[in-house]
Amino acid sequence: MSSYSLGAYPRTRLRRNRHDDWSRRLVAEHTVTSADLIWPVFVQPGDGARQPIASMPGVDRLTVPQLIDAAGEAAALGIPCIALFPATEAELKTEDGREAWNEQNLICQAVRELKRQLPDLGVLCDVALDPYTSHGHDGLLVDGRVTNDRTIEALVKQSLAQARAGCDVIAPSDMMDGRIGAIRDALDGEGFEHVRLMSYAAKYASAFYGPFREAIKSKRASNQPVDKRGYQMDPANGEEALREVAFDLADGADMVMVKPGLPYLDIIRRVKDEFHVPTYAYQVSGEYAMLRGAIDQGWLDERVVLEALLGFKRAGADGVLTYFAVEAAKRLKAG
């Protein structure tokens, strides 16, 4: 707050600018548009029906043809980019996750078809091994622990496979040290200088990811979550997030992300203030499930969707990955 007087009642009445819709819009400090949204989509093999995800009401796994139709709708609404995540069949999951760099895998097929039919729509691909490993970890295991440097070798191969398929944005979510530099060097070495890197730079070991793991079929038979605290960040730490972002920017990241979103608005603000780079938030599956479930039960008004997205923008995010993207874009279009 400024040290000088900003006026006093009754001459100053802050409610005056709130009185009418036109004046509220005129003095609004932040806005959300469809151009701020990235839509995460779950892709399934085959040509069957859409598969609803029980813990994420309203979100389905889509086949590639269904994805093309859905992506076309998103593009028509002004959404600039979609993010792809595979629901990998059990028989393709292995200890080393080798399906991740198979150039005929589900994600690569989806990317090629998207770029063929919707060339102007941005396509973001997650880079991590958890959809492809039988143990559910984001990296390779040695003596029961995720090994950093061997995992990077696998992530580089996965990134190159996605770039060859036509991916626009490679988004490493694994939280291995040094993977951004290794991937950047590999992409540049094969002539993919134009492919952007959006680093999951501050990804926390959060309990908000549960529905996502159901969506990509990475839950174990025991139904116990995989413990990823050995590589994802401690929710107690903020300064560490700034170090992670600094390392990834120095290694060539074009954009950075904070994940999850709403519980980490303070981190988004600190990252934006410190680095002044394109900064994104991921409104993760647990956040979606809470809001969607409360809306469906009538406990919350649907306005909370745009209110939450506005909160990300106010905190400093340039954009948001959200499962509400299409719904939000329709609301914004309707005014």
C-alpha positions as CSV (number, residue, x, y, z in Angstrom):
1,M,0.0,0.0,0.0
2,S,1.3,3.5,-0.9
3,S,2.5,5.7,2.0
4,Y,0.4,8.6,0.9
5,S,-3.3,9.1,1.4
6,L,-5.6,7.6,-1.2
7,G,-8.6,9.5,0.0
8,A,-11.1,9.0,2.7
9,Y,-14.9,8.3,3.0
10,P,-17.3,9.9,2.1
11,R,-15.4,11.7,-0.8
12,T,-13.8,8.4,-1.8
13,R,-16.2,5.5,-2.2
14,L,-14.5,2.4,-3.6
15,R,-17.9,0.8,-4.3
16,R,-18.5,3.3,-7.1
17,N,-16.4,1.5,-9.6
18,R,-18.2,-1.8,-8.7
19,H,-21.7,-0.5,-9.3
20,D,-22.1,-1.4,-12.9
21,D,-20.9,-4.2,-15.1
22,W,-19.3,-1.9,-17.6
23,S,-17.2,-0.1,-14.9
24,R,-16.3,-3.4,-13.2
25,R,-14.9,-4.6,-16.6
26,L,-13.2,-1.2,-17.2
27,V,-11.2,-1.4,-14.0
28,A,-10.5,-5.1,-13.9
29,E,-6.8,-5.7,-13.1
30,H,-6.6,-9.2,-14.6
31,T,-8.4,-11.2,-17.2
32,V,-8.7,-14.8,-18.3
33,T,-9.0,-15.6,-22.0
34,S,-9.1,-18.8,-24.0
35,A,-5.5,-18.0,-25.1
36,D,-4.4,-18.6,-21.5
37,L,-5.5,-22.2,-21.5
38,I,-3.8,-25.5,-22.3
39,W,-6.0,-28.5,-22.3
40,P,-4.6,-31.8,-21.0
41,V,-6.2,-34.8,-22.8
42,F,-5.9,-38.6,-22.1
43,V,-5.4,-40.8,-25.1
44,Q,-6.4,-44.4,-25.3
45,P,-5.6,-47.0,-28.0
46,G,-8.0,-48.6,-30.4
47,D,-11.3,-47.3,-31.8
48,G,-13.8,-48.0,-29.0
49,A,-16.0,-45.7,-27.1
50,R,-14.8,-42.9,-24.9
51,Q,-13.9,-44.2,-21.5
52,P,-15.1,-42.0,-18.5
53,I,-12.6,-41.6,-15.7
54,A,-14.5,-42.2,-12.5
55,S,-12.5,-39.9,-10.3
56,M,-12.6,-37.1,-12.8
57,P,-16.3,-36.7,-13.8
58,G,-16.7,-35.2,-17.2
59,V,-13.2,-36.3,-18.3
60,D,-12.8,-39.2,-20.7
61,R,-10.0,-41.1,-22.3
62,L,-10.2,-40.6,-26.1
63,T,-9.1,-42.6,-29.1
64,V,-7.0,-40.8,-31.7
65,P,-10.1,-40.1,-34.0
66,Q,-12.0,-38.8,-31.0
67,L,-9.0,-36.7,-30.0
68,I,-9.0,-35.1,-33.4
69,D,-12.6,-34.1,-33.1
70,A,-12.2,-32.8,-29.6
71,A,-9.0,-30.9,-30.4
72,G,-10.8,-29.3,-33.4
73,E,-13.5,-28.0,-31.0
74,A,-10.8,-26.7,-28.6
75,A,-9.0,-24.9,-31.4
76,A,-12.3,-23.3,-32.6
77,L,-12.8,-21.9,-29.1
78,G,-9.4,-20.3,-29.2
79,I,-7.4,-22.7,-27.1
80,P,-3.9,-22.5,-28.4
81,C,-2.4,-25.8,-27.2
82,I,-3.3,-29.3,-26.0
83,A,-1.2,-31.6,-23.8
84,L,-1.2,-35.3,-24.4
85,F,-1.0,-38.1,-21.9
86,P,-1.3,-41.8,-22.7
87,A,-3.3,-44.6,-21.1
88,T,-0.8,-47.3,-21.7
89,E,-2.0,-50.9,-21.8
90,A,-0.5,-53.2,-19.1
91,E,1.2,-55.5,-21.6
92,L,3.3,-52.5,-22.9
93,K,4.6,-51.5,-19.4
94,T,8.1,-52.7,-18.6
95,E,10.7,-52.2,-16.0
96,D,12.7,-49.8,-18.3
97,G,9.6,-48.2,-19.9
98,R,11.0,-48.7,-23.4
99,E,7.6,-48.0,-25.0
100,A,8.2,-44.3,-24.1
101,W,10.6,-44.0,-27.1
102,N,8.9,-46.3,-29.5
103,E,8.2,-44.0,-32.5
104,Q,5.0,-45.9,-33.2
105,N,3.6,-45.5,-29.7
106,L,0.2,-44.1,-29.0
107,I,1.4,-40.5,-28.3
108,C,3.6,-40.4,-31.4
109,Q,0.7,-41.6,-33.5
110,A,-1.6,-39.0,-31.9
111,V,0.9,-36.2,-32.5
112,R,1.4,-37.1,-36.2
113,E,-2.4,-37.1,-36.8
114,L,-3.0,-33.9,-34.9
115,K,-0.3,-32.0,-36.8
116,R,-1.6,-33.5,-40.1
117,Q,-5.2,-32.4,-39.5
118,L,-4.8,-29.4,-37.2
119,P,-1.3,-28.0,-38.0
120,D,-1.9,-24.6,-36.3
121,L,-2.8,-26.1,-32.9
122,G,0.1,-26.4,-30.5
123,V,0.8,-29.9,-29.2
124,L,2.6,-30.4,-25.8
125,C,4.0,-33.8,-24.8
126,D,4.8,-34.9,-21.3
127,V,8.2,-36.5,-20.9
128,A,8.4,-39.0,-18.0
129,L,8.5,-42.7,-17.8
130,D,5.6,-43.3,-15.4
131,P,3.0,-44.1,-18.0
132,Y,5.3,-46.8,-19.4
133,T,7.0,-48.4,-16.4
134,S,5.6,-51.5,-14.6
135,H,6.6,-50.0,-11.3
136,G,4.9,-46.6,-11.9
137,H,8.0,-44.4,-11.2
138,D,9.0,-41.6,-13.5
139,G,12.5,-43.0,-14.0
140,L,14.5,-46.2,-14.1
141,L,15.1,-48.2,-10.9
142,V,18.4,-49.5,-9.6
143,D,18.2,-51.3,-6.2
144,G,14.7,-50.0,-5.8
145,R,15.7,-46.3,-6.2
146,V,15.2,-44.0,-9.2
147,T,18.6,-43.5,-10.9
148,N,19.1,-40.0,-12.2
149,D,21.6,-40.2,-15.0
150,R,20.4,-43.4,-16.6
151,T,16.8,-42.0,-16.5
152,I,18.0,-38.9,-18.4
153,E,19.3,-41.2,-21.2
154,A,15.8,-42.6,-21.6
155,L,14.1,-39.2,-21.4
156,V,16.3,-37.9,-24.2
157,K,15.2,-40.8,-26.4
158,Q,11.6,-40.2,-25.5
159,S,11.9,-36.5,-26.3
160,L,13.5,-37.2,-29.7
161,A,10.8,-39.6,-30.6
162,Q,8.1,-37.0,-29.8
163,A,10.0,-34.3,-31.7
164,R,10.3,-36.5,-34.8
165,A,6.5,-37.0,-34.6
166,G,5.9,-33.3,-34.8
167,C,5.5,-32.3,-31.1
168,D,5.8,-28.5,-30.6
169,V,6.5,-28.4,-26.8
170,I,8.5,-31.0,-24.9
171,A,7.5,-30.9,-21.2
172,P,9.7,-32.9,-18.9
173,S,7.8,-33.7,-15.7
174,D,10.2,-36.3,-14.2
175,M,12.2,-34.0,-11.9
176,M,15.6,-35.5,-12.7
177,D,18.6,-33.2,-12.2
178,G,20.1,-32.1,-15.5
179,R,17.5,-33.4,-17.9
180,I,16.6,-30.0,-19.4
181,G,20.2,-29.4,-20.7
182,A,20.5,-33.0,-22.0
183,I,17.2,-32.8,-23.9
184,R,18.0,-29.3,-25.3
185,D,21.4,-30.5,-26.6
186,A,19.8,-33.6,-28.1
187,L,17.0,-31.6,-29.8
188,D,19.4,-29.0,-31.2
189,G,21.8,-31.7,-32.3
190,E,19.0,-33.2,-34.5
191,G,17.8,-29.9,-35.9
192,F,14.9,-29.4,-33.6
193,E,15.9,-25.9,-32.4
194,H,12.3,-24.7,-32.9
195,V,10.9,-27.3,-30.4
196,R,10.2,-25.5,-27.1
197,L,10.9,-26.9,-23.6
198,M,8.3,-26.2,-20.9
199,S,10.0,-27.6,-17.7
200,Y,7.9,-28.9,-14.8
201,A,10.5,-27.0,-12.8
202,A,8.8,-26.9,-9.5
203,K,6.8,-30.2,-9.3
204,Y,5.8,-31.1,-5.8
205,A,5.4,-34.6,-4.3
206,S,1.7,-33.9,-3.9
207,A,-1.3,-36.0,-2.8
208,F,-3.4,-34.1,-5.4
209,Y,-2.3,-36.3,-8.3
210,G,-4.4,-39.4,-7.5
211,P,-7.1,-39.1,-10.2
212,F,-4.4,-38.6,-12.8
213,R,-2.8,-41.9,-12.0
214,E,-6.1,-43.6,-12.5
215,A,-6.4,-41.8,-15.8
216,I,-3.1,-43.0,-17.2
217,K,-3.5,-46.4,-15.6
218,S,-0.4,-46.1,-13.5
219,K,-2.0,-47.1,-10.2
220,R,-0.5,-50.3,-8.7
221,A,-2.6,-53.3,-7.9
222,S,-2.2,-52.6,-4.2
223,N,-3.9,-49.2,-4.8
224,Q,-1.1,-47.6,-2.8
225,P,0.4,-44.5,-4.3
226,V,4.0,-44.7,-5.6
227,D,6.3,-42.8,-3.3
228,K,8.0,-40.1,-5.4
229,R,9.4,-38.0,-2.6
230,G,12.9,-39.0,-3.6
231,Y,12.8,-36.8,-6.7
232,Q,9.7,-34.6,-6.6
233,M,9.8,-31.5,-4.3
234,D,8.9,-31.3,-0.6
235,P,5.6,-29.3,-0.2
236,A,7.3,-27.5,2.7
237,N,9.9,-25.8,0.5
238,G,9.7,-22.5,-1.4
239,E,13.3,-21.4,-1.8
240,E,14.2,-24.7,-3.4
241,A,11.6,-24.1,-6.1
242,L,13.5,-20.9,-7.1
243,R,16.7,-22.9,-7.3
244,E,15.0,-25.5,-9.5
245,V,13.7,-22.9,-11.8
246,A,17.0,-21.1,-12.1
247,F,18.8,-24.4,-13.0
248,D,16.3,-25.2,-15.7
249,L,16.4,-21.7,-17.2
250,A,20.1,-21.8,-17.3
251,D,19.9,-25.2,-19.1
252,G,17.7,-23.9,-21.8
253,A,14.0,-24.1,-20.6
254,D,11.8,-21.7,-22.6
255,M,8.9,-21.8,-20.1
256,V,8.6,-23.1,-16.6
257,M,5.7,-24.7,-14.7
258,V,4.6,-24.9,-11.1
259,K,2.6,-28.1,-10.2
260,P,0.1,-28.4,-8.5
261,G,-1.6,-25.1,-8.8
262,L,-4.0,-23.7,-6.1
263,P,-2.0,-24.9,-3.1
264,Y,1.2,-23.3,-4.6
265,L,0.0,-19.8,-5.7
266,D,2.8,-18.3,-3.5
267,I,5.4,-20.2,-5.5
268,I,3.9,-19.0,-8.8
269,R,4.1,-15.4,-7.6
270,R,7.7,-15.8,-6.4
271,V,8.8,-17.5,-9.7
272,K,7.3,-14.7,-11.8
273,D,8.7,-11.9,-9.6
274,E,12.2,-13.5,-9.5
275,F,12.6,-14.5,-13.2
276,H,10.1,-12.6,-15.3
277,V,9.8,-15.6,-17.8
278,P,6.8,-17.4,-19.2
279,T,5.4,-19.2,-16.1
280,Y,2.6,-21.7,-16.1
281,A,0.5,-23.5,-13.5
282,Y,-1.0,-27.0,-13.7
283,Q,-4.5,-27.2,-12.1
284,V,-4.0,-30.9,-11.5
285,S,-6.5,-33.8,-11.4
286,G,-7.2,-33.6,-7.7
287,E,-8.0,-29.9,-8.0
288,Y,-10.3,-30.6,-10.9
289,A,-12.0,-33.4,-9.0
290,M,-12.7,-31.3,-5.9
291,L,-14.3,-28.4,-7.9
292,R,-16.1,-30.7,-10.4
293,G,-17.5,-32.9,-7.6
294,A,-18.7,-29.9,-5.5
295,I,-20.3,-28.3,-8.6
296,D,-22.1,-31.5,-9.5
297,Q,-23.4,-31.9,-6.0
298,G,-24.7,-28.3,-6.0
299,W,-22.3,-27.3,-3.2
300,L,-20.5,-24.7,-5.3
301,D,-21.6,-22.5,-8.2
302,E,-20.1,-23.1,-11.6
303,R,-18.5,-19.6,-11.4
304,V,-15.7,-21.2,-9.2
305,V,-14.1,-22.5,-12.4
306,L,-13.3,-19.1,-13.8
307,E,-12.6,-17.7,-10.4
308,A,-9.9,-20.3,-9.8
309,L,-8.4,-19.7,-13.2
310,L,-8.4,-15.9,-12.5
311,G,-6.5,-16.7,-9.2
312,F,-3.7,-18.2,-11.2
313,K,-3.5,-15.2,-13.5
314,R,-3.5,-12.8,-10.5
315,A,-0.7,-14.9,-8.9
316,G,1.5,-14.3,-12.0
317,A,0.8,-17.3,-14.2
318,D,0.9,-16.6,-18.0
319,G,-1.3,-19.6,-18.6
320,V,-2.9,-22.7,-17.0
321,L,-3.0,-26.3,-17.9
322,T,-6.6,-27.3,-16.8
323,Y,-9.1,-30.0,-17.5
324,F,-11.7,-27.2,-17.4
325,A,-10.2,-25.6,-20.6
326,V,-13.0,-26.4,-23.0
327,E,-15.7,-25.6,-20.5
328,A,-14.0,-22.4,-19.5
329,A,-13.5,-21.3,-23.1
330,K,-17.2,-21.8,-23.8
331,R,-18.1,-19.7,-20.8
332,L,-15.7,-17.0,-21.8
333,K,-17.1,-17.0,-25.3
334,A,-20.7,-16.8,-24.0
335,G,-19.7,-13.8,-21.9
